[in-house]
Amino acid sequence: MTTLNSKVPQGPIKDKWTVYKENVDLVNPANKRNIDIIVVGTGLAGGSAAASLAELGYNVKAFAYQDSPRRAHSIAAQGGINAAKNYQNDGDSNYRLFYDTVKGGDYRSREANVFRLAEVSGAIIDQCVAQGVPFARDYGGLLDNRSFGGVLVSRTFYAKGQTGQQLLLGCYSAMNRQIARGKIEMFNRHEMLDVVKVDGKARGIIARDLITGEIERHSAHAVVIATGGYGNVYFLSTNAMGSNATAAWKIHKKGAFFANPCMTQIHPTCIPRSGDYQSKLTLMSESLRNDGRIWVPAKMEDAKAIQEGKLKPTAIAEEDRDYYLERRYPAYGNLVPRDVASRAAKERCDAGFGVNATGEAVYLDFASAINRYGSEQAKIKGIENASKEVVTELGEAVIEAKYGNLFQMYEKIVDDNPYKTPMMIYPATHYTMGGVWVDYNLMTTVDGLYCIGEANFSDHGANRLGASALMQGLADGYFVLPYTIGAYLADDIRTGKIPTDTKEFDEAEKEIKDKLEFFINNNGSHSVDYFHKKLGNIMWEKVGMARNEKHLKEAIKEIQEVREDFWKNVKVPGDLNEMNVELEKAGRVADFLELGELFAKDALNRNESCGGHFREEYVTEDGEALRDDENYAYVAAWEYTGKPSEAILHKEQLEFKDIELKTRSYK
Ligand SMILES: Cc1cc2nc3c(=O)[nH]c(=O)nc-3n(C[C@H](O)[C@H](O)[C@H](O)COP(=O)(O)OP(=O)(O)OC[C@H]3O[C@@H](n4cnc5c(N)ncnc54)[C@H](O)[C@@H]3O)c2cc1C
């Protein structure tokens, strides 16, 4: 049986990574030319890894299901990327970033990994600036920062509301240099459908060419999975429509443990769902909470009148508004972490104070900020006794410069002007902290199989702080994996090319072809989406923002039933040897239907509330999450044994030597 070894180096936390780098085995440049690495996924994590590994001299084969790395889901990232540069001189440091991240994750992450993340964060910004990423700059031309939830400093670097897109362009240009040199062979429109193990080591993958339908074998000395998160298990989420868990789930079935699947982030500021035919939710970046104030009516009659469309929010007097985050969490106010803000919104809506027809929305209001900025601008411009109209105009211009594209997006979707009327927002599934278990080297429990970016479980514990996903993905790809993978590959310099005409590749390929043929020939009565929506509904209602034992047990049973129905009645039109989007979805939903069950099982196992995992049975007197450090200060790493219901739990006990384990408070 595989046992967990996190391989965290000995020594003081501040020295671990430095000493590791100084002592790690290196591969001589001439030998790197004889070593192949497969990188599956070319979002920010995989793209940065592919570019860096190729720059080092390895032969990289990179895979993505989109038509270009530029279309990875990372492009959607809006608000920014954290780094402990302390450019604002407001007291930031590596230790503080480390501390905020461990505390933000409700003390369920591995200290050594998080400290390393904080240590390399500054280098990411330097790297990206050198690539030409146009981070926002202040009046004097220096890099600007803003704040995100759960911190008391400004350490978030940003490019308007398009940070992910700009970072991805930088990363893609670094990849393109290597593609042009022939060091990266790029396989766009290819989907990895399984990993191939030889003598216990990951030695290749089976992929489908999504244009021709051809099944291909690819070999390498190591395989890196960078395929993003599994938030779409909920059907509706802020993730890209194609985001999926297939690669992560397939490697889980081949021996990679899956860690903390129940730790999922529900983001507080999303545009509320509008109806049953919706296929996607839209995020309004957390950066908006720098200036937006969140409120609901304080009086029930006002809430009812708003829900019935009889009252406008602008007609509600200041004293009749409940700025509930400022009221409950005076120290952090509107910038409490996401799990706290989401639960607080749900609490107000459940109590009947929601502000749209469904009662599932709260306001995000910019009126105070517009007034504040407008007055400041009037002073700067020397306008005496500026009228309210002038102040508003000047203030709106400042808000537009900071968040213009987000306001435009909101207006296009909701058909309401958020400069004049507060935005309506509600929590939605956004990010998955859980994922494939990895050790300090970012290696899974399968030799030679690595996992980076959102696909792995590391660093964020039970709740991710805003602007930390981009930091982690780029840390993994640019600065961590290029060191750690060498330690493994140093033993492979004499191995030579890995052949693909072996029984291991034959078997993996046959299994995939059989499954694809099954889908095409099944001729059932329901579309893939029919089953995906059913799964999503169970996940949201019973494994969503608040969970309890009864609902979790029901969810497990219901997911099993939907899965059984899926395999009997799914209908996939079209053919095998052509572009067939329904066929792609069928495979992904089949995997979600298994992952969803493990997710609920993990939530049922964790008899505590922590971060995004909120169990209604474990709550403090004032409604906050009640952790159980004595019994649950561990990473739950699940081993696949044939069915999700039979997965075996392995515990990685978490040690807190550099941060005191205490109740998280933002009051
Ligand atoms: C709307 C939105 C806004 C966000 N804003 C921020 C922000 O401001 N700051 C922040 O830090 N984080 C933000 N996040 C989170 C962050 O964007 C993601 O966590 C991060 O971009 C994930 O990067 P990744 O490289 O791990 O995966 P992704 O960008 O999801 O890339 C996955 C890659 O894997 C490929 N792939 C997947 N499956 C397969 C397969 N089977 N075969 C082949 N290829 C495959 C895809 O083609 C793609 O190339 C945001 C998330 C959302 C949803």
The ligand as an SDF file (V2000), in Angstrom:
LIG
                    3D

 53 58  0  0  0  0  0  0  0  0999 V2000
  -13.6010   34.1300  -13.3140 C   0  0  0  0  0  0  0  0  0  0  0  0
  -12.3510   33.8130  -12.5390 C   0  0  0  0  0  0  0  0  0  0  0  0
  -11.5250   34.8350  -12.1170 C   0  0  0  0  0  0  0  0  0  0  0  0
  -10.3700   34.5520  -11.3860 C   0  0  0  0  0  0  0  0  0  0  0  0
   -9.5620   35.5840  -10.9770 N   0  0  0  0  0  0  0  0  0  0  0  0
   -8.4390   35.3000  -10.2950 C   0  0  0  0  0  0  0  0  0  0  0  0
   -7.5680   36.3480   -9.8690 C   0  0  0  0  0  0  0  0  0  0  0  0
   -7.8210   37.5220  -10.1000 O   0  0  0  0  0  0  0  0  0  0  0  0
   -6.4470   36.0130   -9.1920 N   0  0  0  0  0  0  0  0  0  0  0  0
   -6.1230   34.7200   -8.9060 C   0  0  0  0  0  0  0  0  0  0  0  0
   -5.0830   34.4740   -8.3040 O   0  0  0  0  0  0  0  0  0  0  0  0
   -6.9230   33.7100   -9.3270 N   0  0  0  0  0  0  0  0  0  0  0  0
   -8.0540   33.9680  -10.0050 C   0  0  0  0  0  0  0  0  0  0  0  0
   -8.8540   32.9350  -10.4110 N   0  0  0  0  0  0  0  0  0  0  0  0
   -8.3780   31.5430  -10.2690 C   0  0  0  0  0  0  0  0  0  0  0  0
   -7.3430   31.2630  -11.3600 C   0  0  0  0  0  0  0  0  0  0  0  0
   -7.7250   31.8930  -12.5520 O   0  0  0  0  0  0  0  0  0  0  0  0
   -7.1740   29.7820  -11.6320 C   0  0  0  0  0  0  0  0  0  0  0  0
   -7.0530   29.0820  -10.4380 O   0  0  0  0  0  0  0  0  0  0  0  0
   -5.9110   29.5370  -12.4510 C   0  0  0  0  0  0  0  0  0  0  0  0
   -5.9050   30.3560  -13.5990 O   0  0  0  0  0  0  0  0  0  0  0  0
   -5.7970   28.0860  -12.8430 C   0  0  0  0  0  0  0  0  0  0  0  0
   -4.6620   27.9400  -13.6650 O   0  0  0  0  0  0  0  0  0  0  0  0
   -4.1810   26.5180  -14.1250 P   0  0  0  0  0  0  0  0  0  0  0  0
   -3.0340   26.7470  -15.0470 O   0  0  0  0  0  0  0  0  0  0  0  0
   -3.9750   25.6460  -12.9570 O   0  0  0  0  0  0  0  0  0  0  0  0
   -5.4210   25.9000  -14.9480 O   0  0  0  0  0  0  0  0  0  0  0  0
   -6.2340   26.4430  -16.2160 P   0  0  0  0  0  0  0  0  0  0  0  0
   -5.9570   27.8510  -16.5510 O   0  0  0  0  0  0  0  0  0  0  0  0
   -7.6420   26.0230  -15.9760 O   0  0  0  0  0  0  0  0  0  0  0  0
   -5.6450   25.6020  -17.4130 O   0  0  0  0  0  0  0  0  0  0  0  0
   -5.9730   24.2640  -17.6010 C   0  0  0  0  0  0  0  0  0  0  0  0
   -5.2720   23.7740  -18.8380 C   0  0  0  0  0  0  0  0  0  0  0  0
   -5.4300   22.3680  -18.9120 O   0  0  0  0  0  0  0  0  0  0  0  0
   -5.8810   21.9800  -20.1860 C   0  0  0  0  0  0  0  0  0  0  0  0
   -6.6220   20.7350  -19.9980 N   0  0  0  0  0  0  0  0  0  0  0  0
   -7.5740   20.4390  -19.0790 C   0  0  0  0  0  0  0  0  0  0  0  0
   -7.9060   19.1450  -19.1650 N   0  0  0  0  0  0  0  0  0  0  0  0
   -7.1490   18.6150  -20.1420 C   0  0  0  0  0  0  0  0  0  0  0  0
   -7.0230   17.3230  -20.6770 C   0  0  0  0  0  0  0  0  0  0  0  0
   -7.7130   16.2840  -20.1980 N   0  0  0  0  0  0  0  0  0  0  0  0
   -6.1760   17.1390  -21.7130 N   0  0  0  0  0  0  0  0  0  0  0  0
   -5.4370   18.1610  -22.1980 C   0  0  0  0  0  0  0  0  0  0  0  0
   -5.4860   19.3970  -21.6890 N   0  0  0  0  0  0  0  0  0  0  0  0
   -6.3440   19.6190  -20.6810 C   0  0  0  0  0  0  0  0  0  0  0  0
   -6.6560   23.1540  -20.7070 C   0  0  0  0  0  0  0  0  0  0  0  0
   -6.6780   23.1000  -22.1040 O   0  0  0  0  0  0  0  0  0  0  0  0
   -5.8110   24.3130  -20.1560 C   0  0  0  0  0  0  0  0  0  0  0  0
   -4.7370   24.5370  -21.0190 O   0  0  0  0  0  0  0  0  0  0  0  0
  -10.0350   33.2120  -11.1030 C   0  0  0  0  0  0  0  0  0  0  0  0
  -10.8670   32.1850  -11.5180 C   0  0  0  0  0  0  0  0  0  0  0  0
  -12.0370   32.4810  -12.2040 C   0  0  0  0  0  0  0  0  0  0  0  0
  -12.9620   31.3670  -12.5490 C   0  0  0  0  0  0  0  0  0  0  0  0
  1  2  1  0
  2  3  1  0
  2 52  2  0
  3  4  2  0
  4  5  1  0
  4 50  1  0
  5  6  2  0
  6  7  1  0
  6 13  1  0
  7  8  2  0
  7  9  1  0
  9 10  1  0
 10 11  2  0
 10 12  1  0
 12 13  2  0
 13 14  1  0
 14 15  1  0
 14 50  1  0
 15 16  1  0
 16 17  1  0
 16 18  1  0
 18 19  1  0
 18 20  1  0
 20 21  1  0
 20 22  1  0
 22 23  1  0
 23 24  1  0
 24 25  2  0
 24 26  1  0
 24 27  1  0
 27 28  1  0
 28 29  2  0
 28 30  1  0
 28 31  1  0
 31 32  1  0
 32 33  1  0
 33 34  1  0
 33 48  1  0
 34 35  1  0
 35 36  1  0
 35 46  1  0
 36 37  1  0
 36 45  1  0
 37 38  2  0
 38 39  1  0
 39 40  1  0
 39 45  2  0
 40 41  1  0
 40 42  2  0
 42 43  1  0
 43 44  2  0
 44 45  1  0
 46 47  1  0
 46 48  1  0
 48 49  1  0
 50 51  2  0
 51 52  1  0
 52 53  1  0
M  END
$$$$
